[in-house]
């Protein structure tokens, strides 16, 4: 993320990492990264709509799942068609509700762990080393979790796309990146710490919903309804951001003549409306799939996405190494400078490479990773052939 801040401040563009790869390695690389990211977001948008629809449908059995999926897709497509300010307004309130809920969860969890919650026995830290100890399934268990972790952290890179449309890309990206690590440590790591401390890692209720499971043990009334509502809001928030990110990515590709020209069409207020509607077209297809196979759609979509973030993040790291070295040779003054260059850059690349190696030890994750490499190679080949005369 700090590498991304340096690149965004130096080259603000709605194409973000696709533009950086383009600058570093040429049109084929830029096109490959851009289209891979767009495919990922298009599938994720459909998956998030499906997941939110499934949760709401469970609470409203008289309304079919596909109806809710359709409502969510139409609503958030409309939000994005009204411009970046409208998108930002909705995202602000979505984020506010999510953050407030997680902060409350962390407070309640901490009180329970230290025995300060009335009517609840002190939980302590015993669950962290009980039931098989740390990493009870060994090395392979850690390897199998890596893709899930990366998928969960995915989305932070969307700020690079949004920064290009702000009034101060350099200043905004700098302020945003300062808070990213703190938020990850508090909200992601903090939540997981509470969950595995309050409940044994192998408690079956965690599979159904970890936040609800913890709050149920702590005897918080009305927890199921509250947490379901918050999860739906979180899904719609991510869906809103991903529609925005996908539309701006394909718009940038069209501006650089790497996508059909029609994606450059904008409204009088500057909204790339064909890019927005084109990015949600697949989601409307999944509405039909939700009518036919409601239980099978979400797992299938998540398998399609696979491990594309590994490719995208690797492209960011390599682009930063190349473009930073180029800027230093040319004597350019960068508005934001990534600390520890080049050693920290190469260490980050080595850590991403080690992640790939670890994932290869898990059979299911290995299939996803190899499929992602195959998809990337196919996009690169098509890009090479499509751009050879330009």
N, C-alpha and C positions, 0 to 999 in steps of 0.2 A: 504493500500500500504506500509506503514511503517512496519507493521507486516510481510508482504511478503518479504521486504528487509532483515529483521532479519533472516527469514527462508532460503532464497536463499543464503545468505552469509554463513550460517552454513552448509547447505546441498544442494549445487548446483546440479541440475539435470534437464534434459529436461522434466521430468515428473512433475516438479514444485509441485503444490498443491496436485496433486495425490500422489506424493512421500511423501509429508508431512503428509497427511492423513494416508498413509500406515504406516509410522513410528509411528504416534500417536495412531492409533486405530487398525491396522492390515490390512491384504490383502484385505478383502472384502470392507472396507471403501476406500482404495486406488483405487481399481478397479472401484467402483461405481462413485467416483468423476471424475476419468480419463475418463471413458466411457461417462458419462453425459456431460462433457466438450467437448469431441470429437463430440458427436451428435450435440451439440449446434453449434460448429464451422462449421461442415459439412453443416448444414442447412443455417447458416448465409452466408457462401461462395456462396451458390446457390442463396440466396436472393439478395446479393450484385451484382452478375453477372446479375440477372434478372432486378434489378433496373437500373443499368448502361446501359444495353441493351435497356430498355424502353425509357430512356432519349435520347440516340443517335438515336434510331429508329424514334422518334418523329421529329428529325431534318433531317432525311434521309428517307422519306416515301417510296422510291423505294427499300429499303433494309429491309427485315423482321426483327422483334425483335429477333427471335431465332438465326439468323445469327450472330448478334452482341454478343449475350450471348455466343455462341460457340467460337467466336474469342477471347473474353476476358478470357474464361476458358482455352483455349489452350495456350494462350500467358503467363498467369501467372503460369500455371502448368509448362511450360517450364522454366520460371524464377526460380522457386523453385527447379527444377531438376538440376540446375547448381550450387547449393550449397549456404551456408549461406551468403557468401560474396556477391554473385550476388543478393540475396534477399535484403541484407542490402543496396546495391547500389541503387536499384530501390526504396526502401522504403525511402531513404534519399531524393531523388528528388521529390517523391510524397509528402512527408511531407513538403519540402521546399515550393512547390507551394501552398499547403493548408495554411500553416502558413502565407505566404506573402499575400494571398488573405484575410484572416481573419484580419490581422493587418490593411490592407488598409480599410476594411469594418469598423473596430472600429474607425479609424481616421476620416473617412468621417461621420460616425454616430455621433461622439462626436462634430464635427464641426457644424452639423445640429442642434443638441440638444441645443448648446449654441449660435446659431445664427451667426456662423462665416462662413457659406457656402454661397458663392455669389449666388444670385437669388432665395434663399430658405428662407421662413419665419421661424423665430426661433420656434423650436418645443417645447422646455421646458420640464417640467416633469408632465404636466397635465394628460397625458394618463395613468400614473401609478395609479391614484386614480379615474379617470372618468370611465364611462360606467359600473357602478355597483360596483366600488371600488375594493379594494384588495380582491382576492379570491371570485369573483362574484358568482361562483357556490358553494361556501361554502366548507365544510369539505370533501364532497364526490369528489369534483373536484380535490382537492389536492391528495386524495387517488388514483384517477384514473390516475393521471399523474406520479405516482411513478415508475411504471414498465417501462414507456417510458423513464424516466430519467435514470434508472438503465441500460436499454438497450443502451442508448447513451454513458454512461460512461464505458460500457463494452469494453474490449480490452486493458485497461491499464495493466491488469494482464499478458498479453503476454510477457512483458519484463522479467518476471520471467523465462519463458521458454528460451528466447533468451540469457539470462545471462549465462546459463549453457554452451553455446558454445563459449563464449567470453574468451579472454586470462586472464581476471582478474574479475571473477564473483563478488567477494566481493566489490572491488572498483567500478566496473561499476554499480552495482545495487544501491550502496550508492549514487553515483552522479546522477543517473537517478531519484531516489525517491525524492531527494531534489527539483527537478524541477516540479514534477507531480502536486502538489497542486497549484503552481503558474500558471502553464499552464491551469489547470482547471478553476481557478478563472478568468484569463484573457480571454481565448478563449471561454470557454463554458458560464460562467456566464456573461462575458462582452458582448458576442454576443446577448444573450437573453435579457440583459438589454437594448441594443440599439434597438432591434426589438420591444419590448413592450413599449418603450418610444416614438419611432418615429411613430408607428402605434397603433391604438386601438387594444386590444387583440382579439376583435370579428370582425376585418376587414376580409372579405371573401378572399382577395388576399393572406393573410398569409397562408391559406390552400394550395394554389397552389405552394408556395415557399417563405418562409419568407425573405430570403436574397434578392431575386429578387424584392419582393414587396417593401421592404424598399428603395432599390436603385432606383426603378422606381419613387417612390414618391419624391425622391431627385433629379430627372431628370438627372440621370447618363446615358449617351447614350450607346447603345449596351449591356445593362446590362443582358438581357435574355440569349444571346449567351454566354457571359463571365461566368455567374454564372452556367449555365448548364454544361459548360466545367469543371469548378472547382468542381462541385458536382460529376461528373463522375470520375475525378481524385481522389477525396476523397473516393469514393466507391471502386475504383480499389486498392487504398492504403490499405484500410481495408481488402479487399479480399486477397491481397498479404500476409498481416500479418496473416490472419486467416488460409490460406493454410499452412503456415509455422507452426503455433501453433498446428493445428490439426495433421499434419504429425509427429511432434516431440512428441506429447502426445501419439499417438498410437504406435510409435516406442518405447517409454519408457515402455508402458504397455507390449509390446512384450518382451522387455528385462527382465522384472520382471515376465514373464510367465503368464501374465494376458490377453494376446491377442495372436492370432495365430503366430507361429514362423516366417512365411513368411514376416511379417512386420519388422523383424529385418534385412532384406536384404539391403545392402548398395552398392553404386557404389565404384569405386576405390578411389574417393575423399571423401568418407564418407557420401554421401547423401542417406538417407533412401528412395530409389526411389519407392518401393512398398507402403510405408506409404504415400508418396506424392500422387501417382496415386490413391490409395485406398481412400484417403480423398476427392478427387474431383470426384470420380465415381458418386456420387449422383447428382452432378452438371450437368453431362452429361445427366442424366435422365431428369432433368428439362429443358434441351434444347428441348426435345420432347414435354414436357408439354407446353413450350412457343410456340411451333408450333400449339398446339391444343387450349389452353386456355391462351393466352398472358396476358389478363387483370386480371385473377384470381390467377395466380401463386404466385405473391409477397405477397398479403394479407394472403394466405394460409401458406406460408413459415414462415412469421413473427408470426403467431399464433402458429405454431409448436414449435418455439423457446421458446415462453412464458417467464417464469421467472426463467430460469435455473441459471442465475447469482446469485440469492439470495442463492441458495444451495451452489454454488462454493465459494462465498465470506464467507458464514457462516462456511464452512469447513476450510477456511484459518484462520479465527479468532479462532475457537476451537482448531485447530492444533497448532497454536502459543501459546495458553494458556497452553496446555498440554506439548509441547516440551520445552517451556521456563522454566516451573516449573521443568521438568525433568533435564534440563541442570543445573539449579541452585542447585538441590539436589546432582548432580554428581560433582559439582564444575567446570563445563566446562566454558572456556573463549570464549564468542561469539564475532565474528568479528564486528558485528553490533548489537546494543541493542535497542529494541523498548522502547521509553521513557514512563514513567507513568505506567509500569507494576506493579501489575495486574489490577489496577483500570481502566485504559483507555481501556484495553482489554475487560473487562466485560462491560464497557459502550458501546463500539462498538457493542458487541453482543446484548446488550439490544436495541440499535438503529435499528439493523437489524430485531430483533423480533418485534419491534414496527412498522416497515415498513410492515411486513407480516400482522399484525393486521389491519393497515390502509387500505391496499389493499383489504382486505376482505369486506370492506364497498362498494366497486365498483363492480357491478354484472359481467361486462365483464372481469375485471382484476381477480376477484375471480375464475372464470372458468379456466383462464390460470394458476393461481397459484396452484389450486387443480390438474390440469392435470400434472403440473410439479412434484408435490409431488407423483402422481401416477407413472409417468415415472421413477422417482428416486427409488421408492420402487421396481419397476419391474427390474431395472438394478441391484439393490442390491440383489434381490432374485436370479437372474441368476448368478451373481458373486459368491454368497455364494455356490450355487450348483456346479458351474464349478470349484471352487477352493478348495472344501472340501477335496479332496484327495491329495492335494499338500502341 
